[in-house]
Structures are given as structure tokens and as C-alpha cells.
Amino acid sequence: MKIIKIVGVTIVLLIGAIAIRVIPISGIALDLEEVAQGQCEIIPSAPGAEDITIDKEANLAFVASDDRRAYLLNGQNNAINGALWTLDLNKPDTQLKEIEIDVDFPFHPHGISLFKTPAGEKLLYVINHISTTEHEVDVFLWLGENKAGLIQRIRFPELISPNDLHVVGRHQFYVTNDHGSPRHTIGEKLEDFLVLPLANVLFYDQGEVTIAVDSLYYANGVITSNDQSRLFVAESSGRQISAFSRSSEAEPWHLDRVYPLETMPDNLEQDEQGRLLTGGHPKAFDFMAHSFNGDYLSPSEVVRVDVNASELTVDRLYLDLGDELSGSSVAASHKGELLIGSVFEERLLRCNLIEP
């Protein structure tokens, strides 16, 4: 009986510890009021148009999609590959068009980043989850006419649970590990429920890999300022965007500023003024339920953070309780338009951007 009591007390204390850690950052007490953008068009997509980036010279959006709910339900990726898409923003009534990439291996894209070489080539870098334990960064050369050719597959053991990446050179990029433990493991679940800061940002430089920043709360989106003097990381379970700076490339990054949010930020994009855009999840438990069952709605939110302002300046550009779009993960703007993607939905939104 004594052992049973000890076990019982231990379980109660563990549940209490989890509650103390999770409830304050869950958004459970938030009273949400919808903020609509004008004339949002619903664009059908394959499941999980999770990341979007825009070629602002060509007015062309690149989209990565994959059926991520299959992984959560089955513990393994869908047998059907994900895909890359384009959306021509030059046309008012355009639809997504799948990019011809001709890969003969499992392809389950996650974060994407576009890089233009000095010679004018356009390269698309894509995080690919080969399996729950194998991950790589695939590099595609944009060929035009909605075709891209695979030119490189990059693997290294430090890719534990990659989520997003940001390319700063032909052979240089930052990539986030959203957990310190491999996907679909007990360690991953403990990090989530105990809100442990074990995620990191890696820097890949021509085959050498170093830890740029560590001890992060679910490192998600990553991006640098245009001059690469600041590094921004969306910490989802920390409900914040953290900014790091350094005086030279030879020095380590140090925490410069934290931008607290009332949402769990996901991917990061920049607008023409260098302000950060993120799609986020204000209600953590709603998003968890939605992750396993699409019948449960999860609020979608888009916020813009002015990282150049001295005072905290966060604008809520969009908030929907989940009917129009559930589980928003990314927002990208260009020429008065706002594109919003999500983790699981079979749609994305194209909206006229209305300033708050």
C-alpha cells in the first residue's frame, strides 16, 4: 500500500508540474475576437500547405505541402509523396500549380527557402522528412515553366527534427531543430508536455555544421535580417520571437531581444519594410485536437512584428476561429496581398491586405 501511495503522489505531482508549465502558455484563457482581411479567396490545395515563400521579382509564390496528419496518426509518413507548388500572383483568379520535380525517393517537404545566386539562378531549398529518423535538405534549381531540377541532397546527423530553414549563401543556411529528441519518441513528447528548452538552430556552411543558438522552446521559423546582422527564431511553445545579434561573423550569436506574443508563432517571413510575419496558433489545446482530427477547429492568427521599432509593435492582421482556416502556419505578403497557409488544411487563403 505504501508503494501505491508513493506512486499515486508522484503521478499527481507530475500532472501538477505539467499543468503549471503548460496552462499559462496554452492560450486557454484568451478571449479571441475575429479580425478579417478584405476579400479573402479560398484556394484549394493538397493537404498541409504549410510553408510559403514569395519570389517578389517574379510575383510568384512557392508552396510546400504534405499530409502531416498521416504521420501523427500512424507514426510514419504517408506513402504518397508531398509536393511543391507555385501560385502566380500576377493573375487575379489563379490556382496552385504543381512543380515538376521528378524525384524517385520519399519526399515529404516541410520548410522552404528561396535563394538567388549572383549569376541569377533561383534555388529552392526544402526540408525533406525521408522518414521519422531520416531528414535532409533538398536543393532544386528553378528551370521555369513550372519545372525544377534536383541538384543536391544534403544530410548530416545533427538534423534531429528539422522544421524550417533560411538560406544565406549557395552553401550556407540556418535550420531549426524543433526538438532535441528525434521525432515520434518519448523524449519528444516530454519536451512538449514539460515545455523543455532543448531545441536549437544549426548553421550549415559548406559541409560544416555548428550550433548557432541552443536552449530554445520549440524552435520553428527562422530568418535573418537583410544584412544578416540579426537572427530571428520563432519559439512556438515559448510564444515568442527571439532576436539574436553579433558584431561580426567570428563571434557567437547572443540574445538581443524577445518579442512576446499571444500566439504560438510558426514560420517566419519578411515584408518589404523588414517586419516579420508569422502564422500562429493562439489556442494550443485546440491546435493539438485539430492535429489529430480535422473536425476539431483551431483558430488561425497572423501577426506582424516590427523588429526595427524601439517599442514592442505587434499588429494582428488576421484572426479566424477556425471556420475559414484552421491551424495557420505561415503568412507572406507582397504588393498589398496576404497569403496564409496551414499545417493540415486542404486550402490556403489569398487576401487583400488591410492595414490595422
SVG drawing of the C-alpha trace seen along z (x, -y; Angstrom):
<svg xmlns="http://www.w3.org/2000/svg" viewBox="-17 -53 53 55">
<polyline fill="none" stroke="black" stroke-width="0.4" points="0.0,0.0 2.8,-2.4 4.4,-1.9 1.0,-2.5 0.6,-5.8 4.1,-6.9 3.3,-6.1 0.0,-7.9 1.5,-11.0 4.3,-11.0 1.7,-10.9 -0.3,-13.8 2.8,-15.9 3.9,-15.1 0.4,-16.1 0.6,-19.3 4.1,-20.2 2.8,-19.7 -0.2,-21.9 1.9,-24.6 4.2,-24.6 1.6,-24.2 -1.5,-26.1 0.0,-29.6 1.3,-29.3 -1.6,-27.4 -3.8,-30.4 -6.7,-28.6 -7.8,-31.9 -7.6,-34.1 -10.8,-35.7 -10.5,-35.8 -12.2,-38.3 -12.0,-37.7 -10.0,-40.1 -10.9,-39.7 -8.9,-40.7 -10.9,-42.0 -11.9,-39.7 -10.1,-36.5 -10.2,-34.0 -10.0,-30.3 -7.6,-28.5 -7.9,-24.6 -4.6,-22.8 -3.2,-19.4 -3.3,-18.7 -0.9,-20.8 0.2,-23.8 2.4,-24.5 5.1,-26.9 5.0,-29.7 7.7,-32.0 7.4,-34.6 9.7,-35.5 9.0,-39.2 10.7,-39.9 8.6,-37.4 5.5,-37.9 5.4,-34.1 4.7,-32.2 6.3,-28.8 4.3,-26.5 5.3,-23.2 2.6,-20.7 2.4,-17.3 -0.2,-15.2 1.3,-15.6 -1.8,-14.3 -1.0,-10.8 2.4,-10.9 0.7,-11.9 -1.9,-9.2 0.3,-6.4 3.8,-7.2 5.1,-7.2 4.9,-9.4 2.1,-9.0 3.1,-6.6 2.1,-9.3 4.7,-12.0 4.1,-15.6 4.7,-18.3 5.9,-21.8 3.6,-24.3 3.5,-27.7 0.9,-30.4 1.1,-33.1 0.3,-36.4 0.2,-38.3 -3.2,-36.8 -6.3,-37.6 -8.0,-34.2 -5.0,-31.9 -4.8,-28.4 -2.0,-26.4 0.1,-24.5 2.3,-21.6 6.0,-21.9 7.5,-19.0 10.5,-17.8 10.9,-14.1 12.2,-12.6 12.5,-8.9 12.7,-8.8 10.3,-9.6 9.5,-13.3 7.8,-15.0 8.6,-18.7 8.4,-21.0 10.1,-24.4 11.3,-26.0 13.6,-28.9 14.4,-30.6 17.9,-31.8 19.1,-33.7 22.7,-33.3 24.9,-36.2 24.6,-34.6 20.8,-34.9 19.9,-31.3 17.0,-30.6 17.4,-27.8 14.7,-26.3 15.9,-24.6 13.5,-22.2 13.5,-20.3 12.5,-16.7 11.5,-14.1 12.6,-10.9 11.2,-9.1 10.7,-9.8 14.5,-9.3 16.0,-10.4 16.0,-14.0 17.7,-16.0 17.7,-19.4 17.0,-19.0 18.1,-21.7 16.3,-22.4 17.2,-24.6 14.2,-26.5 14.0,-25.9 11.0,-27.9 7.7,-26.7 6.9,-25.2 9.8,-22.8 12.7,-22.3 15.6,-20.0 17.2,-18.3 20.8,-19.3 21.8,-18.3 20.7,-16.3 22.3,-17.4 22.3,-15.2 24.1,-15.5 23.5,-13.7 22.7,-16.9 19.3,-17.1 17.4,-15.6 13.9,-17.1 14.3,-19.9 11.4,-22.3 12.4,-25.4 15.4,-26.9 16.7,-30.2 19.4,-30.2 22.1,-33.0 24.6,-31.6 24.8,-29.0 26.2,-26.5 25.1,-28.2 21.9,-28.1 20.3,-28.2 18.0,-25.3 15.9,-24.8 15.5,-21.5 12.2,-22.0 13.1,-19.3 16.3,-18.0 14.9,-14.4 14.1,-12.5 10.5,-12.6 7.9,-10.2 9.9,-9.4 9.2,-9.6 11.8,-12.3 9.9,-14.4 6.7,-14.1 8.4,-15.0 9.8,-18.1 6.3,-19.1 4.4,-18.4 7.2,-19.7 7.9,-22.7 11.7,-22.0 14.1,-24.3 16.0,-21.7 15.6,-22.9 18.3,-24.7 19.3,-26.4 22.1,-24.9 24.3,-26.7 25.4,-24.7 28.5,-26.1 29.9,-24.1 29.6,-20.8 30.5,-22.0 27.7,-22.2 27.7,-24.3 25.1,-25.1 24.2,-28.8 21.7,-29.0 20.5,-26.5 18.2,-26.1 15.2,-27.2 11.5,-26.4 10.3,-24.5 12.4,-26.4 10.2,-26.8 10.6,-29.6 14.0,-31.1 15.1,-34.1 17.8,-36.8 17.7,-40.5 18.6,-41.5 22.1,-42.5 22.4,-39.2 23.3,-41.2 20.3,-39.7 18.9,-36.2 15.2,-35.7 13.7,-32.5 10.1,-31.7 9.8,-29.8 6.4,-28.2 6.0,-26.8 7.6,-29.9 5.0,-32.1 7.7,-34.5 10.1,-35.5 13.7,-35.8 16.2,-38.1 19.9,-37.4 22.7,-39.7 26.5,-39.7 29.1,-42.3 31.0,-40.0 30.7,-36.6 33.5,-35.3 31.5,-36.0 28.7,-33.8 25.1,-35.0 23.8,-36.4 20.2,-37.1 19.3,-40.7 15.6,-41.0 12.5,-38.9 9.2,-39.7 6.4,-38.2 3.2,-37.1 -0.3,-35.9 0.1,-33.1 2.4,-30.2 4.4,-31.5 5.2,-29.1 7.1,-30.1 8.6,-33.5 8.6,-35.7 9.5,-39.4 7.7,-42.2 9.2,-45.0 9.9,-47.0 11.7,-44.2 8.9,-43.5 8.3,-39.8 5.1,-38.0 4.1,-34.7 1.1,-32.4 0.3,-31.2 -1.8,-29.1 -3.4,-31.1 -5.0,-28.1 -2.6,-25.3 -5.1,-22.6 -7.4,-23.4 -4.5,-23.0 -3.5,-19.7 -7.0,-18.4 -7.1,-19.6 -3.8,-17.9 -5.3,-14.5 -8.8,-15.2 -9.7,-17.8 -13.3,-18.0 -11.9,-20.0 -11.3,-23.6 -8.2,-25.5 -8.0,-29.3 -5.7,-30.9 -3.8,-34.1 -1.4,-36.3 0.7,-38.8 3.3,-41.3 6.2,-42.3 8.1,-45.5 11.6,-44.4 13.0,-47.8 10.9,-49.7 12.3,-50.6 8.9,-49.8 7.1,-46.5 4.9,-46.8 2.8,-43.8 -0.1,-44.1 -2.8,-41.5 -3.5,-41.2 -5.9,-38.3 -7.7,-36.1 -10.3,-33.4 -11.8,-31.0 -11.1,-28.1 -14.1,-28.1 -12.3,-29.8 -8.9,-28.3 -7.7,-26.2 -4.1,-25.9 -2.4,-28.7 1.3,-28.2 2.7,-30.9 1.9,-34.3 3.6,-36.0 2.7,-39.5 3.5,-41.2 2.1,-44.2 -0.9,-44.6 -1.8,-40.9 -1.5,-38.4 -1.1,-34.6 -1.9,-32.4 -1.1,-28.7 -1.8,-26.0 -0.4,-22.8 -3.2,-20.4 -5.9,-22.1 -6.7,-21.4 -6.7,-25.2 -4.8,-28.4 -6.0,-32.0 -5.2,-34.8 -6.4,-38.1 -6.3,-41.8 -4.0,-43.2 -5.8,-45.7 -3.7,-47.7 -4.9,-47.6"/>
</svg>
